[in-house]
């Protein structure tokens, strides 16, 4: 299956039988990010978390615990 990264528009191939391919076929809301973009976002997010000025907002299910 050919997929396109939503950030850098790089076109890659993934196996048709993988879980990611199934998610992309069955649920169009899911998007694909290449490994380079995924790593870059992960590194920058971790750097922002380490500064202490980053607050992660969780889903509504955690509001019951307040």
PDBQT receptor file of N, H, CA, C and O in Angstrom, charges set to zero:
ATOM      1  N   UNK A   1       0.855  -1.171   0.000  1.00  0.00    +0.000 N 
ATOM      2  CA  UNK A   1       0.000   0.000   0.000  1.00  0.00    +0.000 C 
ATOM      3  C   UNK A   1       0.901   1.234   0.000  1.00  0.00    +0.000 C 
ATOM      4  O   UNK A   1       1.864   1.301   0.764  1.00  0.00    +0.000 OA
ATOM      5  N   UNK A   2       0.599   2.177  -0.827  1.00  0.00    +0.000 N 
ATOM      6  H   UNK A   2      -0.183   2.122  -1.447  1.00  0.00    +0.000 HD
ATOM      7  CA  UNK A   2       1.346   3.424  -0.870  1.00  0.00    +0.000 C 
ATOM      8  C   UNK A   2       0.663   4.451   0.014  1.00  0.00    +0.000 C 
ATOM      9  O   UNK A   2      -0.551   4.643  -0.055  1.00  0.00    +0.000 OA
ATOM     10  N   UNK A   3       1.460   5.107   0.846  1.00  0.00    +0.000 N 
ATOM     11  H   UNK A   3       2.446   4.951   0.902  1.00  0.00    +0.000 HD
ATOM     12  CA  UNK A   3       0.929   6.104   1.771  1.00  0.00    +0.000 C 
ATOM     13  C   UNK A   3       1.753   7.373   1.657  1.00  0.00    +0.000 C 
ATOM     14  O   UNK A   3       2.904   7.352   1.221  1.00  0.00    +0.000 OA
ATOM     15  N   UNK A   4       1.138   8.481   2.060  1.00  0.00    +0.000 N 
ATOM     16  H   UNK A   4       0.203   8.498   2.414  1.00  0.00    +0.000 HD
ATOM     17  CA  UNK A   4       1.791   9.773   1.974  1.00  0.00    +0.000 C 
ATOM     18  C   UNK A   4       1.803  10.423   3.353  1.00  0.00    +0.000 C 
ATOM     19  O   UNK A   4       0.770  10.486   4.020  1.00  0.00    +0.000 OA
ATOM     20  N   UNK A   5       2.949  10.897   3.776  1.00  0.00    +0.000 N 
ATOM     21  H   UNK A   5       3.788  10.846   3.234  1.00  0.00    +0.000 HD
ATOM     22  CA  UNK A   5       3.084  11.551   5.068  1.00  0.00    +0.000 C 
ATOM     23  C   UNK A   5       2.319  12.878   5.037  1.00  0.00    +0.000 C 
ATOM     24  O   UNK A   5       2.422  13.637   4.073  1.00  0.00    +0.000 OA
ATOM     25  N   UNK A   6       1.559  13.151   6.089  1.00  0.00    +0.000 N 
ATOM     26  H   UNK A   6       1.475  12.535   6.872  1.00  0.00    +0.000 HD
ATOM     27  CA  UNK A   6       0.749  14.362   6.126  1.00  0.00    +0.000 C 
ATOM     28  C   UNK A   6       1.581  15.609   6.387  1.00  0.00    +0.000 C 
ATOM     29  O   UNK A   6       1.112  16.720   6.141  1.00  0.00    +0.000 OA
ATOM     30  N   UNK A   7       2.807  15.450   6.880  1.00  0.00    +0.000 N 
ATOM     31  H   UNK A   7       3.188  14.548   7.080  1.00  0.00    +0.000 HD
ATOM     32  CA  UNK A   7       3.641  16.610   7.197  1.00  0.00    +0.000 C 
ATOM     33  C   UNK A   7       4.599  16.947   6.064  1.00  0.00    +0.000 C 
ATOM     34  O   UNK A   7       4.637  18.088   5.604  1.00  0.00    +0.000 OA
ATOM     35  N   UNK A   8       5.374  15.962   5.609  1.00  0.00    +0.000 N 
ATOM     36  H   UNK A   8       5.343  15.035   5.983  1.00  0.00    +0.000 HD
ATOM     37  CA  UNK A   8       6.415  16.253   4.615  1.00  0.00    +0.000 C 
ATOM     38  C   UNK A   8       6.047  15.798   3.201  1.00  0.00    +0.000 C 
ATOM     39  O   UNK A   8       6.818  16.028   2.269  1.00  0.00    +0.000 OA
ATOM     40  N   UNK A   9       4.905  15.167   3.024  1.00  0.00    +0.000 N 
ATOM     41  H   UNK A   9       4.280  14.980   3.781  1.00  0.00    +0.000 HD
ATOM     42  CA  UNK A   9       4.409  14.692   1.720  1.00  0.00    +0.000 C 
ATOM     43  C   UNK A   9       5.309  13.648   1.064  1.00  0.00    +0.000 C 
ATOM     44  O   UNK A   9       5.297  13.492  -0.157  1.00  0.00    +0.000 OA
ATOM     45  N   UNK A  10       6.094  12.929   1.884  1.00  0.00    +0.000 N 
ATOM     46  H   UNK A  10       6.103  13.056   2.876  1.00  0.00    +0.000 HD
ATOM     47  CA  UNK A  10       6.927  11.850   1.360  1.00  0.00    +0.000 C 
ATOM     48  C   UNK A  10       6.047  10.629   1.132  1.00  0.00    +0.000 C 
ATOM     49  O   UNK A  10       5.229  10.289   1.987  1.00  0.00    +0.000 OA
ATOM     50  N   UNK A  11       6.204   9.974   0.003  1.00  0.00    +0.000 N 
ATOM     51  H   UNK A  11       6.869  10.251  -0.692  1.00  0.00    +0.000 HD
ATOM     52  CA  UNK A  11       5.415   8.796  -0.330  1.00  0.00    +0.000 C 
ATOM     53  C   UNK A  11       6.238   7.554  -0.001  1.00  0.00    +0.000 C 
ATOM     54  O   UNK A  11       7.383   7.417  -0.434  1.00  0.00    +0.000 OA
ATOM     55  N   UNK A  12       5.630   6.646   0.778  1.00  0.00    +0.000 N 
ATOM     56  H   UNK A  12       4.700   6.757   1.129  1.00  0.00    +0.000 HD
ATOM     57  CA  UNK A  12       6.288   5.407   1.185  1.00  0.00    +0.000 C 
ATOM     58  C   UNK A  12       5.351   4.235   0.910  1.00  0.00    +0.000 C 
ATOM     59  O   UNK A  12       4.165   4.415   0.635  1.00  0.00    +0.000 OA
ATOM     60  N   UNK A  13       5.908   3.043   0.992  1.00  0.00    +0.000 N 
ATOM     61  H   UNK A  13       6.871   2.897   1.216  1.00  0.00    +0.000 HD
ATOM     62  CA  UNK A  13       5.106   1.825   0.853  1.00  0.00    +0.000 C 
ATOM     63  C   UNK A  13       5.100   1.088   2.171  1.00  0.00    +0.000 C 
ATOM     64  O   UNK A  13       6.131   0.964   2.833  1.00  0.00    +0.000 OA
ATOM     65  N   UNK A  14       3.919   0.594   2.554  1.00  0.00    +0.000 N 
ATOM     66  H   UNK A  14       3.082   0.695   2.016  1.00  0.00    +0.000 HD
ATOM     67  CA  UNK A  14       3.798  -0.251   3.736  1.00  0.00    +0.000 C 
ATOM     68  C   UNK A  14       3.098  -1.531   3.309  1.00  0.00    +0.000 C 
ATOM     69  O   UNK A  14       2.401  -1.570   2.295  1.00  0.00    +0.000 OA
ATOM     70  N   UNK A  15       3.294  -2.570   4.097  1.00  0.00    +0.000 N 
ATOM     71  H   UNK A  15       3.859  -2.539   4.921  1.00  0.00    +0.000 HD
ATOM     72  CA  UNK A  15       2.676  -3.858   3.802  1.00  0.00    +0.000 C 
ATOM     73  C   UNK A  15       1.159  -3.755   3.916  1.00  0.00    +0.000 C 
ATOM     74  O   UNK A  15       0.649  -3.065   4.798  1.00  0.00    +0.000 OA
ATOM     75  N   UNK A  16       0.443  -4.430   3.040  1.00  0.00    +0.000 N 
ATOM     76  H   UNK A  16       0.858  -4.991   2.323  1.00  0.00    +0.000 HD
ATOM     77  CA  UNK A  16      -1.018  -4.389   3.041  1.00  0.00    +0.000 C 
ATOM     78  C   UNK A  16      -1.627  -5.068   4.258  1.00  0.00    +0.000 C 
ATOM     79  O   UNK A  16      -2.744  -4.733   4.653  1.00  0.00    +0.000 OA
ATOM     80  N   UNK A  17      -0.917  -6.014   4.862  1.00  0.00    +0.000 N 
ATOM     81  H   UNK A  17      -0.009  -6.286   4.542  1.00  0.00    +0.000 HD
ATOM     82  CA  UNK A  17      -1.476  -6.789   5.967  1.00  0.00    +0.000 C 
ATOM     83  C   UNK A  17      -1.182  -6.187   7.334  1.00  0.00    +0.000 C 
ATOM     84  O   UNK A  17      -1.593  -6.765   8.340  1.00  0.00    +0.000 OA
ATOM     85  N   UNK A  18      -0.499  -5.069   7.419  1.00  0.00    +0.000 N 
ATOM     86  H   UNK A  18      -0.165  -4.599   6.602  1.00  0.00    +0.000 HD
ATOM     87  CA  UNK A  18      -0.154  -4.491   8.713  1.00  0.00    +0.000 C 
ATOM     88  C   UNK A  18      -1.368  -3.811   9.344  1.00  0.00    +0.000 C 
ATOM     89  O   UNK A  18      -2.346  -3.483   8.673  1.00  0.00    +0.000 OA
ATOM     90  N   UNK A  19      -1.270  -3.612  10.649  1.00  0.00    +0.000 N 
ATOM     91  H   UNK A  19      -0.475  -3.878  11.195  1.00  0.00    +0.000 HD
ATOM     92  CA  UNK A  19      -2.346  -2.949  11.379  1.00  0.00    +0.000 C 
ATOM     93  C   UNK A  19      -2.527  -1.509  10.906  1.00  0.00    +0.000 C 
ATOM     94  O   UNK A  19      -3.654  -1.027  10.793  1.00  0.00    +0.000 OA
ATOM     95  N   UNK A  20      -1.420  -0.823  10.631  1.00  0.00    +0.000 N 
ATOM     96  H   UNK A  20      -0.504  -1.214  10.723  1.00  0.00    +0.000 HD
ATOM     97  CA  UNK A  20      -1.493   0.560  10.158  1.00  0.00    +0.000 C 
ATOM     98  C   UNK A  20      -2.233   0.641   8.819  1.00  0.00    +0.000 C 
ATOM     99  O   UNK A  20      -3.052   1.538   8.619  1.00  0.00    +0.000 OA
ATOM    100  N   UNK A  21      -1.954  -0.277   7.917  1.00  0.00    +0.000 N 
ATOM    101  H   UNK A  21      -1.289  -1.006   8.080  1.00  0.00    +0.000 HD
ATOM    102  CA  UNK A  21      -2.635  -0.281   6.618  1.00  0.00    +0.000 C 
ATOM    103  C   UNK A  21      -4.132  -0.507   6.790  1.00  0.00    +0.000 C 
ATOM    104  O   UNK A  21      -4.941   0.123   6.109  1.00  0.00    +0.000 OA
ATOM    105  N   UNK A  22      -4.499  -1.399   7.696  1.00  0.00    +0.000 N 
ATOM    106  H   UNK A  22      -3.842  -1.911   8.250  1.00  0.00    +0.000 HD
ATOM    107  CA  UNK A  22      -5.920  -1.666   7.939  1.00  0.00    +0.000 C 
ATOM    108  C   UNK A  22      -6.609  -0.431   8.508  1.00  0.00    +0.000 C 
ATOM    109  O   UNK A  22      -7.725  -0.096   8.111  1.00  0.00    +0.000 OA
ATOM    110  N   UNK A  23      -5.940   0.242   9.439  1.00  0.00    +0.000 N 
ATOM    111  H   UNK A  23      -5.033  -0.030   9.761  1.00  0.00    +0.000 HD
ATOM    112  CA  UNK A  23      -6.523   1.455  10.016  1.00  0.00    +0.000 C 
ATOM    113  C   UNK A  23      -6.710   2.538   8.959  1.00  0.00    +0.000 C 
ATOM    114  O   UNK A  23      -7.735   3.220   8.944  1.00  0.00    +0.000 OA
ATOM    115  N   UNK A  24      -5.735   2.697   8.082  1.00  0.00    +0.000 N 
ATOM    116  H   UNK A  24      -4.902   2.142   8.094  1.00  0.00    +0.000 HD
ATOM    117  CA  UNK A  24      -5.844   3.720   7.047  1.00  0.00    +0.000 C 
ATOM    118  C   UNK A  24      -6.952   3.402   6.046  1.00  0.00    +0.000 C 
ATOM    119  O   UNK A  24      -7.620   4.308   5.548  1.00  0.00    +0.000 OA
ATOM    120  N   UNK A  25      -7.145   2.127   5.755  1.00  0.00    +0.000 N 
ATOM    121  H   UNK A  25      -6.602   1.391   6.160  1.00  0.00    +0.000 HD
ATOM    122  CA  UNK A  25      -8.209   1.738   4.815  1.00  0.00    +0.000 C 
ATOM    123  C   UNK A  25      -9.595   1.896   5.423  1.00  0.00    +0.000 C 
ATOM    124  O   UNK A  25     -10.505   2.406   4.769  1.00  0.00    +0.000 OA
ATOM    125  N   UNK A  26      -9.762   1.463   6.663  1.00  0.00    +0.000 N 
ATOM    126  H   UNK A  26      -9.023   1.048   7.194  1.00  0.00    +0.000 HD
ATOM    127  CA  UNK A  26     -11.095   1.387   7.266  1.00  0.00    +0.000 C 
ATOM    128  C   UNK A  26     -11.543   2.664   7.952  1.00  0.00    +0.000 C 
ATOM    129  O   UNK A  26     -12.744   2.905   8.081  1.00  0.00    +0.000 OA
ATOM    130  N   UNK A  27     -10.608   3.482   8.391  1.00  0.00    +0.000 N 
ATOM    131  H   UNK A  27      -9.633   3.287   8.286  1.00  0.00    +0.000 HD
ATOM    132  CA  UNK A  27     -10.961   4.720   9.089  1.00  0.00    +0.000 C 
ATOM    133  C   UNK A  27     -10.206   5.878   8.458  1.00  0.00    +0.000 C 
ATOM    134  O   UNK A  27      -9.041   6.100   8.787  1.00  0.00    +0.000 OA
ATOM    135  N   UNK A  28     -10.829   6.607   7.578  1.00  0.00    +0.000 N 
ATOM    136  H   UNK A  28     -11.776   6.427   7.311  1.00  0.00    +0.000 HD
ATOM    137  CA  UNK A  28     -10.132   7.677   6.869  1.00  0.00    +0.000 C 
ATOM    138  C   UNK A  28      -9.629   8.802   7.774  1.00  0.00    +0.000 C 
ATOM    139  O   UNK A  28      -8.798   9.600   7.342  1.00  0.00    +0.000 OA
ATOM    140  N   UNK A  29     -10.106   8.886   9.006  1.00  0.00    +0.000 N 
ATOM    141  H   UNK A  29     -10.781   8.237   9.357  1.00  0.00    +0.000 HD
ATOM    142  CA  UNK A  29      -9.655   9.941   9.906  1.00  0.00    +0.000 C 
ATOM    143  C   UNK A  29      -8.208   9.707  10.336  1.00  0.00    +0.000 C 
ATOM    144  O   UNK A  29      -7.501  10.660  10.663  1.00  0.00    +0.000 OA
ATOM    145  N   UNK A  30      -7.761   8.456  10.340  1.00  0.00    +0.000 N 
ATOM    146  H   UNK A  30      -8.335   7.681  10.075  1.00  0.00    +0.000 HD
ATOM    147  CA  UNK A  30      -6.380   8.170  10.695  1.00  0.00    +0.000 C 
ATOM    148  C   UNK A  30      -5.454   8.654   9.586  1.00  0.00    +0.000 C 
ATOM    149  O   UNK A  30      -5.742   8.476   8.402  1.00  0.00    +0.000 OA
ATOM    150  N   UNK A  31      -4.360   9.255   9.972  1.00  0.00    +0.000 N 
ATOM    151  H   UNK A  31      -4.127   9.400  10.934  1.00  0.00    +0.000 HD
ATOM    152  CA  UNK A  31      -3.403   9.765   9.001  1.00  0.00    +0.000 C 
ATOM    153  C   UNK A  31      -2.059   9.091   9.201  1.00  0.00    +0.000 C 
ATOM    154  O   UNK A  31      -1.800   8.513  10.256  1.00  0.00    +0.000 OA
ATOM    155  N   UNK A  32      -1.214   9.162   8.202  1.00  0.00    +0.000 N 
ATOM    156  H   UNK A  32      -1.425   9.632   7.345  1.00  0.00    +0.000 HD
ATOM    157  CA  UNK A  32       0.083   8.510   8.237  1.00  0.00    +0.000 C 
ATOM    158  C   UNK A  32       1.183   9.551   8.384  1.00  0.00    +0.000 C 
ATOM    159  O   UNK A  32       1.180  10.583   7.712  1.00  0.00    +0.000 OA
ATOM    160  N   UNK A  33       2.125   9.258   9.277  1.00  0.00    +0.000 N 
ATOM    161  H   UNK A  33       2.128   8.420   9.823  1.00  0.00    +0.000 HD
ATOM    162  CA  UNK A  33       3.332  10.076   9.409  1.00  0.00    +0.000 C 
ATOM    163  C   UNK A  33       4.529   9.169   9.205  1.00  0.00    +0.000 C 
ATOM    164  O   UNK A  33       4.568   8.063   9.744  1.00  0.00    +0.000 OA
ATOM    165  N   UNK A  34       5.505   9.621   8.434  1.00  0.00    +0.000 N 
ATOM    166  H   UNK A  34       5.473  10.520   7.996  1.00  0.00    +0.000 HD
ATOM    167  CA  UNK A  34       6.710   8.834   8.221  1.00  0.00    +0.000 C 
ATOM    168  C   UNK A  34       7.518   8.778   9.520  1.00  0.00    +0.000 C 
ATOM    169  O   UNK A  34       7.263   9.548  10.446  1.00  0.00    +0.000 OA
ATOM    170  N   UNK A  35       8.479   7.877   9.585  1.00  0.00    +0.000 N 
ATOM    171  H   UNK A  35       8.686   7.252   8.833  1.00  0.00    +0.000 HD
ATOM    172  CA  UNK A  35       9.273   7.690  10.804  1.00  0.00    +0.000 C 
ATOM    173  C   UNK A  35      10.084   8.933  11.148  1.00  0.00    +0.000 C 
ATOM    174  O   UNK A  35      10.249   9.263  12.322  1.00  0.00    +0.000 OA
ATOM    175  N   UNK A  36      10.590   9.623  10.126  1.00  0.00    +0.000 N 
ATOM    176  H   UNK A  36      10.456   9.354   9.172  1.00  0.00    +0.000 HD
ATOM    177  CA  UNK A  36      11.386  10.830  10.379  1.00  0.00    +0.000 C 
ATOM    178  C   UNK A  36      10.541  11.912  11.054  1.00  0.00    +0.000 C 
ATOM    179  O   UNK A  36      10.978  12.510  12.036  1.00  0.00    +0.000 OA
ATOM    180  N   UNK A  37       9.354  12.165  10.547  1.00  0.00    +0.000 N 
ATOM    181  H   UNK A  37       8.998  11.678   9.749  1.00  0.00    +0.000 HD
ATOM    182  CA  UNK A  37       8.479  13.184  11.128  1.00  0.00    +0.000 C 
ATOM    183  C   UNK A  37       8.007  12.761  12.510  1.00  0.00    +0.000 C 
ATOM    184  O   UNK A  37       7.919  13.588  13.418  1.00  0.00    +0.000 OA
ATOM    185  N   UNK A  38       7.705  11.489  12.673  1.00  0.00    +0.000 N 
ATOM    186  H   UNK A  38       7.776  10.818  11.935  1.00  0.00    +0.000 HD
ATOM    187  CA  UNK A  38       7.254  10.987  13.966  1.00  0.00    +0.000 C 
ATOM    188  C   UNK A  38       8.351  11.162  15.020  1.00  0.00    +0.000 C 
ATOM    189  O   UNK A  38       8.062  11.588  16.138  1.00  0.00    +0.000 OA
ATOM    190  N   UNK A  39       9.588  10.844  14.687  1.00  0.00    +0.000 N 
ATOM    191  H   UNK A  39       9.823  10.498  13.778  1.00  0.00    +0.000 HD
ATOM    192  CA  UNK A  39      10.711  11.009  15.618  1.00  0.00    +0.000 C 
ATOM    193  C   UNK A  39      10.952  12.483  15.939  1.00  0.00    +0.000 C 
ATOM    194  O   UNK A  39      11.220  12.835  17.088  1.00  0.00    +0.000 OA
ATOM    195  N   UNK A  40      10.855  13.345  14.922  1.00  0.00    +0.000 N 
ATOM    196  H   UNK A  40      10.636  13.059  13.989  1.00  0.00    +0.000 HD
ATOM    197  CA  UNK A  40      11.078  14.776  15.127  1.00  0.00    +0.000 C 
ATOM    198  C   UNK A  40      10.031  15.352  16.089  1.00  0.00    +0.000 C 
ATOM    199  O   UNK A  40      10.376  16.126  16.982  1.00  0.00    +0.000 OA
ATOM    200  N   UNK A  41       8.777  14.989  15.917  1.00  0.00    +0.000 N 
ATOM    201  H   UNK A  41       8.497  14.361  15.191  1.00  0.00    +0.000 HD
ATOM    202  CA  UNK A  41       7.717  15.463  16.799  1.00  0.00    +0.000 C 
ATOM    203  C   UNK A  41       7.915  14.914  18.205  1.00  0.00    +0.000 C 
ATOM    204  O   UNK A  41       7.716  15.626  19.189  1.00  0.00    +0.000 OA
ATOM    205  N   UNK A  42       8.307  13.648  18.299  1.00  0.00    +0.000 N 
ATOM    206  H   UNK A  42       8.469  13.069  17.499  1.00  0.00    +0.000 HD
ATOM    207  CA  UNK A  42       8.543  13.027  19.597  1.00  0.00    +0.000 C 
ATOM    208  C   UNK A  42       9.668  13.729  20.355  1.00  0.00    +0.000 C 
ATOM    209  O   UNK A  42       9.535  13.991  21.550  1.00  0.00    +0.000 OA
ATOM    210  N   UNK A  43      10.774  14.036  19.672  1.00  0.00    +0.000 N 
ATOM    211  H   UNK A  43      10.882  13.822  18.701  1.00  0.00    +0.000 HD
ATOM    212  CA  UNK A  43      11.903  14.712  20.312  1.00  0.00    +0.000 C 
ATOM    213  C   UNK A  43      11.527  16.121  20.763  1.00  0.00    +0.000 C 
ATOM    214  O   UNK A  43      11.863  16.525  21.876  1.00  0.00    +0.000 OA
ATOM    215  N   UNK A  44      10.845  16.856  19.923  1.00  0.00    +0.000 N 
ATOM    216  H   UNK A  44      10.571  16.528  19.019  1.00  0.00    +0.000 HD
ATOM    217  CA  UNK A  44      10.468  18.225  20.277  1.00  0.00    +0.000 C 
ATOM    218  C   UNK A  44       9.446  18.255  21.411  1.00  0.00    +0.000 C 
ATOM    219  O   UNK A  44       9.500  19.136  22.269  1.00  0.00    +0.000 OA
ATOM    220  N   UNK A  45       8.516  17.303  21.421  1.00  0.00    +0.000 N 
ATOM    221  H   UNK A  45       8.472  16.587  20.724  1.00  0.00    +0.000 HD
ATOM    222  CA  UNK A  45       7.539  17.238  22.500  1.00  0.00    +0.000 C 
ATOM    223  C   UNK A  45       8.227  16.916  23.818  1.00  0.00    +0.000 C 
ATOM    224  O   UNK A  45       7.924  17.531  24.841  1.00  0.00    +0.000 OA
ATOM    225  N   UNK A  46       9.144  15.964  23.805  1.00  0.00    +0.000 N 
ATOM    226  H   UNK A  46       9.390  15.464  22.974  1.00  0.00    +0.000 HD
ATOM    227  CA  UNK A  46       9.879  15.625  25.027  1.00  0.00    +0.000 C 
ATOM    228  C   UNK A  46      10.715  16.802  25.511  1.00  0.00    +0.000 C 
ATOM    229  O   UNK A  46      10.846  17.004  26.719  1.00  0.00    +0.000 OA
ATOM    230  N   UNK A  47      11.280  17.578  24.601  1.00  0.00    +0.000 N 
ATOM    231  H   UNK A  47      11.174  17.413  23.620  1.00  0.00    +0.000 HD
ATOM    232  CA  UNK A  47      12.052  18.752  24.990  1.00  0.00    +0.000 C 
ATOM    233  C   UNK A  47      11.141  19.797  25.635  1.00  0.00    +0.000 C 
ATOM    234  O   UNK A  47      11.544  20.450  26.598  1.00  0.00    +0.000 OA
ATOM    235  N   UNK A  48       9.927  19.964  25.124  1.00  0.00    +0.000 N 
ATOM    236  H   UNK A  48       9.600  19.433  24.342  1.00  0.00    +0.000 HD
ATOM    237  CA  UNK A  48       8.981  20.916  25.714  1.00  0.00    +0.000 C 
ATOM    238  C   UNK A  48       8.506  20.436  27.080  1.00  0.00    +0.000 C 
ATOM    239  O   UNK A  48       8.302  21.248  27.982  1.00  0.00    +0.000 OA
ATOM    240  N   UNK A  49       8.328  19.133  27.241  1.00  0.00    +0.000 N 
ATOM    241  H   UNK A  49       8.494  18.473  26.508  1.00  0.00    +0.000 HD
ATOM    242  CA  UNK A  49       7.909  18.588  28.534  1.00  0.00    +0.000 C 
ATOM    243  C   UNK A  49       8.986  18.847  29.584  1.00  0.00    +0.000 C 
ATOM    244  O   UNK A  49       8.667  19.167  30.729  1.00  0.00    +0.000 OA
ATOM    245  N   UNK A  50      10.249  18.713  29.208  1.00  0.00    +0.000 N 
ATOM    246  H   UNK A  50      10.508  18.453  28.277  1.00  0.00    +0.000 HD
ATOM    247  CA  UNK A  50      11.355  18.915  30.140  1.00  0.00    +0.000 C 
ATOM    248  C   UNK A  50      11.481  20.365  30.610  1.00  0.00    +0.000 C 
ATOM    249  O   UNK A  50      12.036  20.608  31.682  1.00  0.00    +0.000 OA
ATOM    250  N   UNK A  51      10.984  21.324  29.847  1.00  0.00    +0.000 N 
ATOM    251  H   UNK A  51      10.533  21.127  28.976  1.00  0.00    +0.000 HD
ATOM    252  CA  UNK A  51      11.065  22.718  30.264  1.00  0.00    +0.000 C 
ATOM    253  C   UNK A  51      10.126  23.009  31.427  1.00  0.00    +0.000 C 
ATOM    254  O   UNK A  51      10.354  23.955  32.180  1.00  0.00    +0.000 OA
ATOM    255  N   UNK A  52       9.079  22.213  31.583  1.00  0.00    +0.000 N 
ATOM    256  H   UNK A  52       8.894  21.444  30.971  1.00  0.00    +0.000 HD
ATOM    257  CA  UNK A  52       8.122  22.432  32.655  1.00  0.00    +0.000 C 
ATOM    258  C   UNK A  52       6.975  23.351  32.268  1.00  0.00    +0.000 C 
ATOM    259  O   UNK A  52       6.043  23.524  33.054  1.00  0.00    +0.000 OA
ATOM    260  N   UNK A  53       7.015  23.938  31.095  1.00  0.00    +0.000 N 
ATOM    261  H   UNK A  53       7.772  23.797  30.457  1.00  0.00    +0.000 HD
ATOM    262  CA  UNK A  53       5.957  24.835  30.636  1.00  0.00    +0.000 C 
ATOM    263  C   UNK A  53       4.941  24.134  29.741  1.00  0.00    +0.000 C 
ATOM    264  O   UNK A  53       4.124  24.785  29.090  1.00  0.00    +0.000 OA
ATOM    265  N   UNK A  54       4.994  22.825  29.712  1.00  0.00    +0.000 N 
ATOM    266  H   UNK A  54       5.658  22.295  30.241  1.00  0.00    +0.000 HD
ATOM    267  CA  UNK A  54       4.129  22.046  28.836  1.00  0.00    +0.000 C 
ATOM    268  C   UNK A  54       3.062  21.357  29.675  1.00  0.00    +0.000 C 
ATOM    269  O   UNK A  54       3.380  20.702  30.668  1.00  0.00    +0.000 OA
ATOM    270  N   UNK A  55       1.811  21.498  29.286  1.00  0.00    +0.000 N 
ATOM    271  H   UNK A  55       1.553  22.030  28.479  1.00  0.00    +0.000 HD
ATOM    272  CA  UNK A  55       0.723  20.816  29.989  1.00  0.00    +0.000 C 
ATOM    273  C   UNK A  55      -0.011  19.938  28.988  1.00  0.00    +0.000 C 
ATOM    274  O   UNK A  55      -0.484  20.412  27.955  1.00  0.00    +0.000 OA
ATOM    275  N   UNK A  56      -0.097  18.668  29.304  1.00  0.00    +0.000 N 
ATOM    276  H   UNK A  56       0.287  18.283  30.143  1.00  0.00    +0.000 HD
ATOM    277  CA  UNK A  56      -0.753  17.710  28.437  1.00  0.00    +0.000 C 
ATOM    278  C   UNK A  56      -2.217  17.594  28.831  1.00  0.00    +0.000 C 
ATOM    279  O   UNK A  56      -2.531  17.184  29.949  1.00  0.00    +0.000 OA
ATOM    280  N   UNK A  57      -3.107  17.951  27.927  1.00  0.00    +0.000 N 
ATOM    281  H   UNK A  57      -2.853  18.284  27.019  1.00  0.00    +0.000 HD
ATOM    282  CA  UNK A  57      -4.539  17.874  28.178  1.00  0.00    +0.000 C 
ATOM    283  C   UNK A  57      -5.039  16.514  27.727  1.00  0.00    +0.000 C 
ATOM    284  O   UNK A  57      -4.899  16.140  26.563  1.00  0.00    +0.000 OA
ATOM    285  N   UNK A  58      -5.616  15.789  28.651  1.00  0.00    +0.000 N 
ATOM    286  H   UNK A  58      -5.730  16.093  29.597  1.00  0.00    +0.000 HD
ATOM    287  CA  UNK A  58      -6.123  14.444  28.370  1.00  0.00    +0.000 C 
ATOM    288  C   UNK A  58      -7.576  14.501  27.942  1.00  0.00    +0.000 C 
ATOM    289  O   UNK A  58      -8.191  15.567  27.931  1.00  0.00    +0.000 OA
ATOM    290  N   UNK A  59      -8.120  13.342  27.589  1.00  0.00    +0.000 N 
ATOM    291  H   UNK A  59      -7.620  12.476  27.597  1.00  0.00    +0.000 HD
ATOM    292  CA  UNK A  59      -9.504  13.240  27.169  1.00  0.00    +0.000 C 
ATOM    293  C   UNK A  59     -10.449  13.534  28.331  1.00  0.00    +0.000 C 
ATOM    294  O   UNK A  59     -10.005  13.643  29.474  1.00  0.00    +0.000 OA
ATOM    295  N   UNK A  60     -11.716  13.660  28.059  1.00  0.00    +0.000 N 
ATOM    296  H   UNK A  60     -12.077  13.572  27.130  1.00  0.00    +0.000 HD
ATOM    297  CA  UNK A  60     -12.726  14.026  29.054  1.00  0.00    +0.000 C 
ATOM    298  C   UNK A  60     -12.851  12.995  30.159  1.00  0.00    +0.000 C 
ATOM    299  O   UNK A  60     -13.369  13.319  31.228  1.00  0.00    +0.000 OA
ATOM    300  N   UNK A  61     -12.402  11.780  29.950  1.00  0.00    +0.000 N 
ATOM    301  H   UNK A  61     -11.981  11.518  29.082  1.00  0.00    +0.000 HD
ATOM    302  CA  UNK A  61     -12.535  10.740  30.963  1.00  0.00    +0.000 C 
ATOM    303  C   UNK A  61     -11.742  11.059  32.217  1.00  0.00    +0.000 C 
ATOM    304  O   UNK A  61     -12.087  10.568  33.292  1.00  0.00    +0.000 OA
ATOM    305  N   UNK A  62     -10.691  11.865  32.118  1.00  0.00    +0.000 N 
ATOM    306  H   UNK A  62     -10.411  12.265  31.245  1.00  0.00    +0.000 HD
ATOM    307  CA  UNK A  62      -9.896  12.222  33.277  1.00  0.00    +0.000 C 
ATOM    308  C   UNK A  62     -10.508  13.361  34.091  1.00  0.00    +0.000 C 
ATOM    309  O   UNK A  62     -10.093  13.593  35.226  1.00  0.00    +0.000 OA
ATOM    310  N   UNK A  63     -11.480  14.068  33.536  1.00  0.00    +0.000 N 
ATOM    311  H   UNK A  63     -11.818  13.879  32.614  1.00  0.00    +0.000 HD
ATOM    312  CA  UNK A  63     -12.105  15.173  34.259  1.00  0.00    +0.000 C 
ATOM    313  C   UNK A  63     -12.891  14.681  35.466  1.00  0.00    +0.000 C 
ATOM    314  O   UNK A  63     -13.091  15.435  36.418  1.00  0.00    +0.000 OA
ATOM    315  N   UNK A  64     -13.336  13.439  35.443  1.00  0.00    +0.000 N 
ATOM    316  H   UNK A  64     -13.174  12.826  34.669  1.00  0.00    +0.000 HD
ATOM    317  CA  UNK A  64     -14.078  12.885  36.565  1.00  0.00    +0.000 C 
ATOM    318  C   UNK A  64     -13.193  12.717  37.801  1.00  0.00    +0.000 C 
ATOM    319  O   UNK A  64     -13.697  12.691  38.924  1.00  0.00    +0.000 OA
ATOM    320  N   UNK A  65     -11.892  12.605  37.604  1.00  0.00    +0.000 N 
ATOM    321  H   UNK A  65     -11.483  12.626  36.692  1.00  0.00    +0.000 HD
ATOM    322  CA  UNK A  65     -10.965  12.391  38.706  1.00  0.00    +0.000 C 
ATOM    323  C   UNK A  65     -10.611  13.685  39.433  1.00  0.00    +0.000 C 
ATOM    324  O   UNK A  65      -9.927  13.625  40.454  1.00  0.00    +0.000 OA
ATOM    325  N   UNK A  66     -11.037  14.830  38.962  1.00  0.00    +0.000 N 
ATOM    326  H   UNK A  66     -11.592  14.879  38.132  1.00  0.00    +0.000 HD
ATOM    327  CA  UNK A  66     -10.663  16.106  39.563  1.00  0.00    +0.000 C 
ATOM    328  C   UNK A  66     -11.439  16.288  40.775  1.00  0.00    +0.000 C 
ATOM    329  O   UNK A  66     -11.291  17.303  41.456  1.00  0.00    +0.000 OA
TER     330      UNK A  66
